[in-house]
Structure formats: C-alpha cells, structure tokens
Amino acid sequence: VVLHTARADRHYLPCQAPLFPLTVFGREGKDGTYEAECWFDEGTFAPRVVELFCASVERLAVHFAEVGGGTGKAPALSLTDVPFVGPKDTGQILRLGGADRTDGPLVPPRRIDTIFSEVADQRPDAVALVDDTGQLTYRQLNERAERVAAGLYALGVRRGTRVGVFLDRDASLVVALLGVLKAGGAYVPIDVNYPAERVGYICENASLAHVIVRGDDSGFPPVGGVRAVPLGQLSTPALDPGADGVRSDPGSADDDAYVIYTSGSTGRPKGVVVPHRNVAALLDATTADFGLGPDDVWTLFHSSAFDFSVWEIWGCLLTGGRLVVVSYWVARDTHAFYRLIARHGVTVLNQTPSAFAQLARIDGQERGAMPVRLLVFGGESLDVRVLGPWFARHSPSRCRVVNMFGITETTVHVTARTITPADVLKRSRSVGAALPGWSVSVRDDTGRVLPPGAAGEIYVGGAGVADRYLGQPELTARRFVMDPVTGDRLYRSGDRGRLHPDGTLDHLGRLDSQVKIRGHRIELDEIRSVLLDDPAVGAAVAVVRETVPGDPASSRIDAYVVSATDGREVDTRRILDEASRILPDYMTPATLTQIASVPLTGNGKPDVARLPEPVVGHAGRPDRQRTAADAPDGAGGLADAVLGVWSRCLRREVMADDNFFELGGNSLLVVRVLSEMREQGLPGVTPRDFYANSTAGQFIRLVEQRSS
C-alpha cells in the first residue's frame, strides 16, 4: 500500500510494474478526499478476484463515511452501537445467504405419509425395504403400516398424539414409524440402548401414553402411566384399516411429524418438534440436484433417535428407492458393513466423518468395486484430509461427495457443498451454500448481520426451522427468534461461521460448550449437571480430548470432580456408575479424575489447559507398569499380540485386568482393533463378542478359543 499527496502539475507512479502481486496506490487531494488505483499481477490474481477486493474496499470506505457522519452528530455514540453494514447492504447480504430466494421448487407443503402413499401407488411391487430377515415391497410396507395405524387408533391415538417407538433397527422399525404417521400421530424414537432413567424422562417429558416395543422381552423399563405395546398386537387389530375415523381426517402438513431429543445444558435432553412440511421441503430441495430416484439403494445406518435417520428413511422411501436396514451389530462391524454395501449395490451412502474414516480404511484394504454414486457427510464437522486416499481410488466423476451442514432444529440439512480433490488440497472448511428454501446469515452477539468474511454466529431460516422445543417455551423464545429485518423466523445455531462473497459458508466450530463426538451432539454442561447431582461432588467439569490429534476415533470425554467435603476422597467408580444410569454410553465420561479445585481463567471460566492428565483405567487407580503377574493364563505369542494391538489403538500400556472402555475405548476404536487383528492374521472376533468380553484377559481367552 502506497500513499501519496496528489499534485496538480504531476502524476506520480509508485513503479513501472507491480513490485508485489497486489499494490494499492492512494492519493490524497487538497480537499482531504482520496482516490486510489489497484495494480496486480495477472499471473497471481484473476481479474475477478481483484474486482471483489476493490468492491470490498469501496464498501468499507462508504461505511467509514457513514460511521464518521454518525459519530460527528452524536459524539457520545459507542462504537459497539455502530452497525457493521447499512440497511441496503444488509438486505444484499441476507439475499446472498439465501433469504427471499425463488430458485427453489415452489411446491405446496405436504405430509410424509401422503407422499409415501403416492409412491406406493406408483410402485406397488417394487422392493421398498430390506433387512436380515427378508424384504417388503411398497405395497406390503404400506399395508403393514396401515394395520399399525388402525391398531393405534383403536388405542385412542388421534391427530397430534405422540407415540414412543422403542425398537431395534430392522424392517419393523420403519413399519412402526410410518404407522404412527398414518394414524395422524408424531413418533418419538427412543434408542433401545438408552439407560432406563433417560427413557423414563423422555416418556414423561413427551407425555407418552403408548410406546411401541418388540415384545414382552423388549427391555423397555417400567414407566408409570406408559403402556408398552408390542408391535405384533398392533399389526392384528380388531379395527379394520379402512374403518371410518381411522383415515377420515387427512391431517395437515403443519402437524408434528416427530420429536427427537438432543443433549441439553440443564442436565436433561430437550425434545425438538419437527412438522411434516419440513421433511417434504428437504426432499424438494435436494431430489433434483442429487438425482434421487427409484434406481437408488440407501442404507439406514443410524439410530432412529439421531436425526440423520430422518434423511435416510424418508429421503429413500419418498423418492421410490430401496432402503437396506443395517442392524446394530453390522453397523459396528466395518468389514460386515462394507460387504453389505457391495452385496446390496448401495448407491446413496450417508456417514458421519468419524464412521467413514473406518470404512475408508477397509476400502483401501479391499480395493473392491464400490457401487456408491453419492456419498453424503453430516452429523459433525468434516476434515477433508480424510478424503485424500478416497479420491485416489474413486473418481469424483463416478462418486459425488457432498458435505452437508445441519442441525436437528433445522431438519437435518441446511447447506450442501460438493467436495473435490482441490478442496482436499486447500483443506477447505466450506459447507456450501444454503439449500433452496433455506437461508443462512452470520451475526454478532446482538443479532446484527455481519458482512462477508467476518466470523460470528450462524443463524438459519427458511423451510427447515423446527416448530419448537417441547414443553420449553422460554428456551424456544431464546433460540427461535424473529428477524427484525425480514420478519422471518430464525434459529440461532450456536455454531460459528463465516459467509463468503459467493454465498457459501465456512463452519468454524461451536460458540458454547456443545461438541460432537462420532456424530452425536453433546452438551458438556449436561454431563457436568449429572455429575453435580451426586451429593459427594461439589464441582465438576467435562472436556473432550483427542488422544491422537486429528484422529476422531480417539476422541473421549474426560471429567473432573471436586469433593463436596473439603477434599475428602470420593468414589469415582461409583459416581461414574451412577452417571451411566442417566447418560447414554456416548455421553458417559471415559475417565473421572478427582482434583482439589477447578482451575479458572481470568474471566472465571474453567481453564482446560491447566487441568491435570486424567486418571485412565480403573477409576481412582493410578497407572502402573505391566508385570508378569498381570499376564493371562497361557500368555505368550497370542496374548502378547492381542495386548499389543490394544495398546497401540488405546495409545497406552494395557494389562490383563484392564477394561477396554475404561481405558477410553469407544465403538470406533473397537473397529480399529478388530481390523488390525485381521491384518495380523489373528482369529476373527465379532463386535458383539468384543462388547461381551471387554476385559483384556477375557478377550484373550476368547481369541485363544477361536484359534483352537
């Protein structure tokens, strides 16, 4: 940047050619005004880039003039009260982020079950659903769901009634969800692996009178006022599916479709209520761009209590595709899942980046023909570097890779960006532009719109914004706000982002204590609140660490507690056991360490950097060196090989009496252990057997039995 005082009798040039790739030469006139020229090297900068730069400078200059005029009239005005952009630019920025867009499909709001019925009428004999036991055509799926709807009606379920669904992943789960919608109700999915107290809280909070279960041995805990109804009973109701009253009320697209519970900072999960029209809008916004249709084969890989499943189930069935339901244990066995993809010819695959990292590793070993044509990432931030080996084996012209940003409160997805090898080289953090019908803007902590390039909180508007938090009007009012500029209803995401001049969005992480581990959205304050409920705990803090930087599989939750009784030693194992009765396994801390006090920053917040190294292993037991006495019976080549695999994956010395999960193990590391064992030629073990034999000594004995 070169500044010069202008003279009427001469014209000064800073140089004959740009000495720098970009040179700005400014001249100040006698009247105090400025004019400037921009010199640039066309071998370095494209003219369009320089045009954008100059336009940004011009806008900044205009804004400085506006601010100067304002402060001249009101000298006491605080700079924090000065808007970053004027009204005209604010409108342009909002339109840049998708507000008032008209290029999206203009279709009336519709119900999920109505769209499905139309697809079933058009493709009655096409296969809709596949699981380990067989398959269902669209006609069969529709008829079974109608019978479930009739059975629910006989139980008193009416339009707007919420019905719990407590089922494993198989065809019956999809039948039940569709049946609830056909009855006019809203389904509330409850993961069968949730602890009893969390199940009870969801039932109470959602005012559930009925929960659909597998049978009498479903594992559903007794909950007062809630009737567990076996799916088999609903499928053979006394009331005929076509009887008057069952379907006489067609319902509305504005009716609630489902309630999914997410982690909450109060120590209890919060229910997000999403209407039918949102799901229909999501499919309208993506079907043409992604080429979704009857030739596609999808997988239902994720829990129905995770909103990614909404996209998997209805994205497939409402476009006429074939949905392959992946059982719980196959989803945890990456080799088995890889074979399932090949066997069924899966064309549309949805994955969290954490889960995909394991699948990509297996793909590199197998080097088989992958039928996937569309790979969609969601649920957590994507580090594009994981895609380098993938693109080396799979051309982006054969398999489109799409990164999508979204939140449960905005109906799964908000933006989409097709990832290319160039993005991998640039380490792009872009999640793309808003879907047609959605909008994004970046704002400061007072809600004012920020210009492109400035980082702030991501606000989401448009067709995907959820209706409310169930039974929490105050939280709803804080997070779902009205835009004073457009009058639209927006959701404050709590995510940090940056808008680009082309309307694409960078995702820069979270603004609060919320994190994502293996696709699960977690409020660390919820974990802290649960720990503080224990009378022995006076203070608590929870943090997330990657034991191997950049490796999502190594992510774990470390918790710290301070004794409530002047430093007296607490039973950390008991406290963790109590917490596991309330928190699902993915939220239960891997370690719990007692400390004298929580270190604080100058602002009075926990100073994570000053927390001590956690006590890993048996709660409260200090680490110790492995000795001969720790070795299992028959220790030698096989035992040492297994312990070596565990030690490498857990990044610590493992002893025979160590429990894999108490050492910080998780589902992704289980996959890694089993994969490395296969590579070394050790006997195969299924994930189910691993979970049942998670102590090193037990596991070694199991491997020895398999080898013999």
C-alpha positions in Angstrom: 0.0 0.0 0.0 1.5 3.3 -1.1 0.0 6.7 0.0 1.0 9.9 -1.8 -0.1 13.6 -1.7 -1.6 14.5 -5.1 -0.3 17.5 -7.0 -2.0 19.2 -9.9 1.2 19.6 -12.0 2.3 16.0 -12.0 1.1 12.4 -11.7 3.2 10.1 -9.5 3.5 6.4 -10.3 4.8 4.1 -7.5 6.5 1.8 -10.0 6.5 0.8 -13.7 5.3 -2.7 -12.8 3.8 -4.2 -9.7 6.6 -5.0 -7.3 4.1 -7.0 -5.3 1.4 -9.3 -6.6 -1.1 -6.7 -5.4 -0.3 -3.0 -5.0 -2.7 -0.3 -3.9 -1.7 3.3 -4.7 -3.7 6.0 -2.9 -3.6 9.8 -3.5 -4.8 12.4 -1.0 -6.2 15.6 -2.5 -6.1 19.1 -1.0 -9.7 18.8 0.0 -9.0 15.7 2.1 -10.6 13.2 -0.3 -8.8 10.1 -1.6 -8.7 8.3 -4.8 -6.9 5.0 -5.4 -5.7 2.6 -8.1 -5.0 -1.1 -7.8 -2.1 -2.7 -9.6 -1.9 -6.5 -9.8 -0.1 -9.4 -11.3 -2.5 -11.3 -13.6 -0.3 -14.4 -13.2 -1.1 -14.4 -9.5 -4.6 -12.9 -9.2 -7.6 -13.4 -11.6 -9.2 -10.1 -12.5 -12.5 -11.2 -10.9 -10.7 -11.7 -7.5 -9.3 -8.1 -7.8 -12.7 -6.8 -8.7 -14.1 -8.4 -5.5 -11.3 -6.9 -3.5 -11.8 -3.4 -4.8 -15.6 -3.7 -4.3 -14.9 -4.7 -0.7 -12.6 -1.7 -0.2 -15.2 0.6 -1.7 -18.0 -0.7 0.6 -15.6 -0.3 3.6 -14.9 3.3 2.6 -18.6 4.1 2.2 -19.3 2.6 5.6 -16.4 4.6 7.2 -18.0 7.7 5.8 -21.4 6.7 7.3 -19.8 6.0 10.7 -17.9 9.2 10.6 -21.1 11.2 9.9 -22.9 9.4 12.6 -20.3 10.0 15.3 -19.9 13.6 14.2 -23.6 14.2 15.0 -23.5 12.1 18.2 -20.1 12.2 19.7 -21.2 10.0 22.7 -22.1 7.1 20.4 -20.3 3.9 21.3 -18.6 2.1 18.5 -20.4 -1.1 19.7 -23.6 0.6 18.7 -22.5 1.4 15.2 -23.9 -1.2 12.7 -21.3 -3.0 10.6 -23.3 -2.6 7.4 -26.1 -0.2 6.3 -29.7 -1.2 5.5 -29.0 -1.6 1.8 -26.0 -3.9 2.3 -27.8 -5.8 5.0 -30.5 -6.8 2.5 -27.9 -7.8 -0.1 -26.1 -9.9 2.4 -29.2 -11.7 3.5 -30.1 -12.4 -0.1 -26.6 -13.7 -0.6 -27.2 -16.2 2.2 -30.5 -17.4 0.6 -33.2 -15.2 2.0 -36.0 -14.5 -0.4 -34.6 -16.9 -3.0 -37.0 -18.0 -5.6 -34.9 -20.6 -7.4 -36.1 -23.4 -5.2 -39.0 -25.7 -6.0 -42.3 -23.9 -5.4 -44.5 -26.7 -4.1 -47.2 -26.7 -1.5 -46.5 -28.2 1.9 -47.2 -31.9 2.1 -47.3 -34.7 4.7 -44.8 -37.5 4.8 -47.4 -40.3 4.8 -49.3 -38.7 1.9 -46.2 -38.6 -0.3 -45.4 -42.2 0.7 -48.8 -43.4 -0.3 -48.5 -41.8 -3.7 -45.1 -43.6 -4.2 -46.6 -46.9 -3.1 -49.5 -46.5 -5.6 -47.0 -45.8 -8.4 -44.6 -48.6 -7.5 -46.6 -51.2 -5.5 -44.4 -54.2 -6.5 -41.0 -52.5 -6.2 -38.9 -53.5 -3.2 -39.0 -50.8 -0.5 -37.4 -52.3 2.5 -34.7 -54.9 3.1 -33.3 -56.3 6.4 -31.6 -59.5 7.6 -34.9 -61.4 7.6 -36.2 -60.5 4.1 -37.8 -57.7 2.2 -41.0 -55.8 1.8 -42.5 -54.2 -1.4 -44.0 -50.8 -1.3 -47.5 -52.4 -1.2 -46.6 -54.7 1.7 -44.9 -51.9 3.7 -48.0 -49.6 3.1 -50.4 -52.4 4.2 -48.5 -53.2 7.3 -48.2 -49.6 8.3 -52.0 -49.2 7.7 -52.6 -52.0 10.1 -50.4 -50.4 12.7 -52.2 -47.1 12.2 -55.5 -48.9 12.8 -54.2 -50.6 15.9 -53.0 -47.2 17.3 -56.4 -45.7 16.5 -58.1 -48.5 18.5 -55.9 -47.5 21.4 -57.0 -43.9 21.2 -54.2 -42.4 19.2 -55.5 -39.4 17.3 -54.2 -36.5 15.3 -51.3 -34.9 17.2 -50.8 -37.7 19.6 -47.2 -38.5 20.4 -46.3 -42.2 20.3 -43.0 -43.6 21.5 -41.1 -46.1 19.4 -38.6 -48.4 21.2 -37.4 -50.8 18.5 -34.1 -52.1 17.2 -33.1 -51.3 13.6 -34.9 -53.6 11.3 -37.9 -53.5 8.9 -40.4 -53.4 11.8 -38.9 -50.1 13.0 -39.8 -48.4 9.7 -43.2 -50.0 9.7 -43.9 -48.6 13.1 -42.7 -45.1 12.3 -44.8 -45.0 9.1 -47.8 -46.4 11.0 -47.6 -43.7 13.6 -47.7 -41.0 10.9 -50.6 -42.7 9.1 -52.5 -42.7 12.4 -52.0 -38.9 12.5 -49.6 -39.1 15.4 -46.0 -37.9 15.8 -43.3 -40.5 16.5 -40.8 -40.2 19.4 -37.9 -42.5 18.7 -36.1 -43.9 21.8 -32.8 -45.7 21.4 -33.0 -49.2 22.9 -29.5 -48.7 24.4 -30.5 -45.6 26.4 -30.3 -46.1 30.2 -33.6 -46.6 32.0 -33.7 -43.1 33.6 -33.2 -41.4 30.2 -36.0 -43.5 28.7 -38.3 -42.6 31.6 -37.5 -38.9 31.3 -38.3 -38.9 27.6 -41.6 -40.7 28.2 -42.6 -38.2 30.9 -41.5 -35.1 29.0 -43.2 -36.1 25.8 -46.4 -37.1 27.7 -46.3 -40.6 26.1 -49.2 -42.9 26.9 -48.1 -45.6 24.5 -44.7 -46.9 23.4 -44.3 -49.4 20.6 -41.9 -52.3 21.6 -40.7 -55.6 20.1 -42.5 -57.8 22.6 -42.7 -58.7 26.3 -38.9 -59.2 26.4 -38.1 -55.9 24.7 -36.1 -54.5 27.5 -38.3 -51.4 27.9 -38.2 -50.4 31.6 -41.4 -49.9 33.6 -42.5 -46.3 33.3 -45.5 -45.1 35.3 -48.5 -44.2 33.1 -46.9 -45.6 29.9 -48.2 -48.7 28.2 -45.7 -50.8 26.3 -47.5 -52.1 23.2 -45.9 -55.0 21.3 -45.8 -54.3 17.6 -47.4 -57.7 16.9 -50.5 -56.7 18.7 -50.9 -53.5 16.6 -50.4 -55.4 13.4 -53.5 -57.5 14.0 -56.1 -55.0 15.3 -59.8 -55.6 15.7 -60.4 -52.4 13.8 -60.2 -52.7 10.0 -57.6 -50.3 8.5 -60.3 -48.7 6.3 -62.8 -48.2 9.0 -64.5 -44.9 9.4 -62.5 -42.5 11.5 -59.0 -44.0 11.0 -58.2 -42.0 8.0 -61.2 -39.7 7.7 -59.1 -36.8 9.0 -56.4 -36.2 6.3 -54.3 -34.1 8.7 -52.2 -31.2 7.8 -48.6 -30.6 6.6 -48.3 -28.4 9.7 -48.9 -31.3 12.1 -46.0 -32.6 14.1 -44.2 -35.5 12.4 -41.6 -36.4 15.0 -39.9 -35.4 18.2 -36.1 -36.1 18.5 -34.3 -35.5 21.8 -30.9 -33.8 21.8 -28.5 -33.1 24.6 -29.4 -30.2 26.8 -27.3 -28.0 29.1 -29.7 -28.4 32.0 -28.8 -32.0 32.6 -31.8 -33.3 30.7 -32.3 -33.8 26.9 -34.6 -31.4 25.1 -37.2 -32.5 22.5 -37.2 -30.9 19.1 -40.6 -30.8 17.4 -40.5 -31.0 13.6 -43.6 -30.8 11.3 -44.3 -32.8 8.2 -43.8 -29.9 5.8 -40.1 -29.6 6.8 -39.2 -33.1 5.7 -41.1 -32.6 2.4 -39.3 -29.4 1.8 -35.9 -31.1 2.4 -36.7 -33.6 -0.3 -38.0 -30.9 -2.7 -34.7 -29.0 -2.2 -32.4 -32.0 -2.8 -34.1 -34.6 -5.1 -33.3 -33.0 -8.4 -29.8 -31.8 -7.5 -28.8 -35.3 -6.1 -30.7 -37.2 -8.8 -32.6 -39.2 -6.2 -35.0 -41.8 -7.6 -36.2 -45.4 -7.9 -32.9 -46.7 -9.0 -31.2 -45.8 -5.8 -30.4 -48.1 -2.9 -29.9 -46.4 0.5 -28.8 -47.7 3.9 -30.5 -47.0 7.3 -27.2 -46.9 9.2 -28.0 -44.6 12.1 -30.2 -44.8 15.2 -33.7 -43.5 14.7 -33.1 -41.2 17.7 -30.4 -39.5 15.6 -31.9 -37.1 13.1 -29.6 -38.3 10.3 -32.1 -41.3 10.1 -34.9 -38.9 9.1 -32.9 -38.2 5.9 -32.0 -41.8 5.3 -35.6 -43.2 5.8 -37.7 -40.6 4.1 -35.1 -39.5 1.6 -35.2 -43.0 0.3 -38.8 -44.0 0.6 -40.3 -40.7 -0.6 -38.3 -40.9 -3.8 -39.1 -44.6 -4.6 -35.7 -46.1 -3.6 -34.8 -49.3 -1.8 -33.9 -49.0 1.9 -31.4 -51.5 3.4 -31.7 -51.5 7.1 -28.3 -52.1 8.8 -28.6 -53.9 12.1 -26.9 -52.6 15.2 -24.1 -55.1 15.2 -23.4 -54.9 11.4 -23.1 -51.1 11.8 -20.4 -51.7 14.3 -18.5 -54.2 12.2 -17.0 -52.2 9.4 -15.9 -55.3 7.4 -19.5 -56.6 7.5 -20.9 -53.2 6.6 -18.5 -52.9 3.6 -19.7 -56.3 2.4 -23.3 -55.3 2.8 -22.7 -52.2 0.6 -21.3 -54.3 -2.1 -23.9 -57.1 -1.8 -26.9 -54.8 -2.0 -25.4 -52.4 -4.5 -25.8 -49.4 -2.3 -25.8 -46.2 -4.3 -26.5 -43.5 -1.7 -24.4 -43.7 1.5 -24.7 -41.3 4.4 -22.0 -41.2 7.0 -20.6 -39.2 9.8 -16.9 -38.4 9.1 -15.8 -40.4 12.1 -17.6 -43.6 10.9 -16.4 -43.0 7.3 -12.8 -42.9 8.4 -13.0 -46.6 9.4 -14.9 -47.5 6.2 -12.4 -45.7 4.0 -9.6 -47.7 5.7 -11.3 -51.0 4.9 -12.0 -49.8 1.3 -8.3 -49.2 0.9 -7.5 -52.7 2.0 -10.2 -54.5 0.0 -10.0 -52.3 -3.1 -13.3 -53.7 -4.3 -15.8 -52.1 -6.6 -17.8 -49.6 -4.6 -21.3 -49.1 -6.1 -21.8 -45.8 -4.2 -22.5 -42.9 -6.6 -23.5 -40.3 -3.8 -21.6 -40.1 -0.5 -23.2 -37.6 1.9 -21.4 -36.4 5.1 -23.3 -35.0 8.0 -23.7 -35.0 11.8 -20.3 -33.4 12.5 -17.5 -31.3 11.0 -15.6 -32.8 8.1 -11.8 -32.7 8.0 -11.5 -33.0 4.2 -8.0 -34.5 4.6 -9.7 -37.9 5.3 -10.8 -37.9 1.6 -7.4 -37.8 0.1 -7.0 -41.6 -0.1 -10.6 -42.0 -1.1 -10.2 -39.7 -4.2 -7.0 -41.6 -5.1 -9.2 -44.7 -5.6 -12.6 -43.2 -6.6 -13.0 -40.6 -9.2 -15.3 -37.7 -8.2 -17.0 -38.2 -11.6 -18.2 -41.6 -10.6 -19.0 -40.9 -6.9 -20.1 -37.4 -5.9 -19.0 -36.5 -2.4 -21.2 -33.9 -0.6 -20.6 -32.2 2.7 -23.8 -31.0 4.4 -24.2 -28.8 7.5 -27.3 -29.1 9.5 -28.9 -29.3 12.9 -31.8 -31.2 14.4 -33.6 -27.9 14.9 -33.3 -27.2 11.2 -34.4 -30.6 9.8 -31.2 -32.5 9.2 -29.5 -30.4 6.5 -29.1 -26.7 5.8 -26.3 -26.4 3.2 -24.5 -28.6 0.7 -21.1 -28.5 -1.0 -19.7 -31.0 -3.5 -16.2 -31.8 -2.3 -13.4 -32.1 -4.9 -9.7 -33.1 -4.7 -9.0 -29.4 -4.9 -10.9 -28.9 -1.7 -8.7 -31.5 0.0 -5.5 -29.7 -1.1 -6.9 -26.4 0.2 -8.2 -28.0 3.4 -11.5 -26.3 2.8 -13.9 -25.7 5.7 -16.7 -24.8 3.4 -20.1 -26.4 3.9 -21.5 -24.8 0.8 -24.5 -22.6 0.1 -28.0 -22.8 1.7 -30.4 -25.3 0.2 -33.2 -23.9 -1.9 -35.8 -22.8 0.7 -33.3 -22.4 3.5 -31.2 -19.4 4.4 -28.0 -18.7 6.4 -26.6 -15.5 7.8 -23.7 -14.7 10.2 -24.4 -12.3 13.0 -22.8 -10.7 16.1 -23.8 -11.4 19.7 -26.6 -8.8 19.4 -28.1 -10.3 16.3 -26.8 -7.8 13.8 -25.8 -9.0 10.3 -22.1 -9.3 9.7 -20.5 -8.7 6.3 -18.9 -11.5 4.3 -15.6 -12.5 5.7 -16.4 -11.7 9.3 -16.9 -14.6 11.8 -19.9 -14.8 14.0 -22.9 -17.0 15.0 -24.7 -18.8 12.2 -28.5 -18.1 12.0 -30.7 -20.4 9.9 -34.0 -19.5 8.4 -36.5 -20.9 5.9 -38.3 -24.1 5.3 -36.4 -26.3 7.8 -36.7 -24.4 11.0 -38.4 -26.6 13.6 -41.6 -25.7 15.4 -40.3 -25.6 19.0 -38.7 -27.3 21.9 -41.3 -29.5 23.6 -42.5 -28.0 26.8 -39.8 -25.4 27.0 -41.3 -22.0 25.8 -38.5 -19.9 27.3 -35.8 -21.9 25.6 -37.8 -21.8 22.4 -38.0 -18.0 22.6 -34.3 -17.7 23.1 -33.2 -19.9 20.3 -36.0 -19.4 17.7 -36.1 -15.6 17.1 -37.8 -13.2 14.7 -35.5 -11.4 12.2 -36.3 -7.6 12.6 -35.0 -7.1 9.0 -37.1 -9.7 7.1 -39.7 -10.7 9.6 -38.7 -14.3 9.1 -38.3 -16.9 11.9 -34.7 -17.9 12.5 -32.9 -20.4 14.6 -29.7 -19.4 16.5 -27.5 -22.3 15.9 -24.7 -21.7 18.4 -22.3 -22.6 15.6 -19.6 -20.2 14.5 -19.2 -19.5 10.8 -18.1 -17.1 8.0 -20.0 -16.2 4.9 -18.1 -15.8 1.6 -19.0 -13.2 -1.1 -20.3 -16.1 -3.3 -22.9 -17.1 -0.6 -21.0 -20.2 0.6 -20.5 -20.8 4.3 -17.5 -21.9 6.3 -18.2 -23.8 9.5 -15.7 -22.8 12.2 -16.9 -24.8 15.2 -19.1 -24.1 18.3 -19.5 -20.9 20.3 -20.5 -22.8 23.5 -19.8 -26.0 25.4 -21.6 -28.2 22.8 -19.5 -30.7 21.0 -20.0 -33.6 18.6 -18.5 -37.0 19.1 -19.0 -39.6 16.4 -22.0 -37.7 15.1 -23.7 -37.3 18.5 -24.5 -33.8 19.6 -23.4 -33.4 23.3 -23.8 -30.5 25.8 -20.9 -30.8 28.1 -23.0 -28.9 30.7 -25.4 -31.8 30.7 -22.7 -34.1 31.8 -21.5 -31.6 34.4 -25.0 -31.3 35.7 -25.5 -35.0 36.1 -22.2 -35.3 38.0 -23.2 -32.4 40.2 -26.3 -34.2 41.2 -24.2 -36.6 43.2 -24.0 -35.4 46.8 -20.3 -36.3 47.0 -19.5 -33.8 44.2 -19.0 -30.1 44.9 -17.8 -29.0 41.5 -17.3 -30.7 38.1 -16.1 -30.1 34.6 -16.1 -32.2 31.5 -13.8 -31.8 28.4 -13.3 -33.6 25.1 -9.8 -34.6 24.1 -8.3 -36.4 21.1 -5.6 -38.6 22.4 -4.2 -38.6 18.9 -4.6 -35.1 17.4 -6.7 -35.1 14.2 -8.0 -38.7 14.8 -11.7 -38.5 15.6 -11.7 -42.2 16.7 -9.5 -41.2 19.6 -12.0 -38.6 20.9 -13.1 -39.2 24.5 -14.8 -37.3 27.3 -12.7 -36.7 30.4 -14.5 -35.5 33.5 -13.1 -34.0 36.7 -14.8 -33.6 40.1 -14.1 -31.8 43.3 -15.1 -33.3 46.6 -18.1 -31.7 48.4 -16.5 -32.3 51.7 -13.2 -30.4 52.0 -11.0 -32.6 49.8 -12.2 -36.0 51.1 -11.5 -38.8 48.6 -14.6 -39.6 46.5 -15.5 -43.0 45.0 -15.1 -42.1 41.3 -16.1 -45.5 40.1 -19.5 -45.2 42.0 -20.0 -41.7 40.6 -19.4 -42.9 37.0 -21.7 -45.9 37.5 -24.5 -43.5 38.7 -23.9 -41.2 35.8 -24.2 -44.1 33.3 -27.7 -44.8 34.6 -28.7 -41.4 33.3 -26.4 -40.7 30.4 -26.3 -42.7 27.2 -23.0 -44.5 26.6 -21.7 -41.9 24.1 -22.1 -39.2 26.8 -20.7 -41.2 29.7 -17.1 -39.9 30.5 -14.3 -42.3 29.7 -12.4 -41.1 32.7 -13.3 -39.4 36.0 -10.5 -37.8 38.0 -10.7 -36.1 41.4 -9.0 -32.7 41.7 -8.6 -30.3 44.6 -10.3 -27.4 42.7 -11.3 -26.4 39.2 -8.6 -24.1 37.7 -10.1 -20.9 36.3 -9.2 -18.3 33.7 -9.1 -14.6 34.4 -12.7 -14.5 33.2 -13.7 -17.1 35.8 -14.2 -19.9 33.3 -12.7 -23.4 33.7 -9.1 -23.3 32.4 -9.0 -26.5 30.4 -5.3 -26.2 29.7 -4.4 -26.3 33.4 -6.4 -29.5 34.1 -4.1 -32.4 35.1 -3.8 -35.5 33.0 -6.8 -37.8 33.7 -6.6 -41.0 35.6 -7.1 -43.6 32.9 -8.0 -47.1 33.7 -9.9 -48.3 36.8 -11.4 -45.3 38.4 -9.3 -44.0 41.2 -6.4 -46.5 40.5 -3.1 -44.9 39.5 -1.4 -46.2 36.4 1.1 -49.0 36.9 3.5 -50.9 34.8 2.6 -54.2 33.4 4.2 -57.2 35.2 4.3 -60.9 34.7 1.5 -61.3 37.3 -0.8 -59.3 35.1 -0.5 -61.7 32.1 -3.4 -64.0 31.5 -3.1 -67.8 31.6 -1.2 -69.0 28.5 0.3 -65.6 27.9 2.8 -65.7 25.1 2.7 -65.0 21.4 -1.1 -64.8 21.0 -1.7 -62.9 24.3 1.2 -60.5 23.6 -0.1 -59.9 20.1 -3.6 -59.0 21.4 -2.3 -56.8 24.2 0.0 -55.1 21.6 -3.0 -54.3 19.4 -5.0 -52.9 22.3 -2.0 -50.9 23.5 -1.4 -49.3 20.0 -5.1 -48.5 19.5 -5.5 -47.1 23.0 -2.1 -45.4 23.0 -1.2 -46.8 26.4 0.1 -49.9 28.1 -2.7 -52.4 28.6 -2.8 -55.1 31.3 -4.9 -58.2 31.5 -7.3 -56.9 34.1 -7.9 -53.6 32.1 -11.3 -53.0 30.6 -11.1 -51.6 27.1 -13.8 -49.0 27.6 -12.4 -47.9 31.0 -9.2 -47.1 29.2 -11.0 -44.7 26.8 -12.1 -47.2 24.2 -15.1 -46.5 22.0 -17.1 -48.0 19.1 -14.7 -46.6 16.5 -11.6 -48.0 18.3 -13.3 -51.4 18.6 -13.5 -51.4 14.8 -9.8 -50.4 14.6 -8.8 -53.2 17.0 -10.7 -55.8 15.0 -9.3 -54.5 11.7 -5.7 -54.7 13.0 -6.2 -58.2 14.3 -7.4 -59.3 10.9 -4.3 -57.7 9.3 -2.1 -59.7 11.6 -3.9 -62.9 10.8 -5.3 -63.3 14.3 -8.6 -65.1 14.8 -11.7 -63.1 13.9 -14.0 -61.7 16.6 -17.3 -60.0 16.1 -18.1 -56.6 17.7 -20.9 -58.3 19.7 -18.3 -60.7 21.2 -15.9 -57.8 21.8 -18.5 -55.9 23.9 -19.3 -59.1 25.9 -15.6 -59.7 26.6 -14.2 -56.2 27.0 -11.6 -57.0 29.7 -8.2 -57.9 28.2 -7.9 -61.2 29.9 -11.4 -62.3 28.9 -10.8 -61.2 25.3 -7.5 -63.1 25.1 -9.2 -66.3 26.3 -11.9 -65.8 23.7 -9.3 -65.4 20.9 -7.4 -68.5 22.2 -10.7 -70.5 22.0 -11.2 -69.2 18.4 -7.7 -70.1 17.4 -8.0 -73.7 18.7 
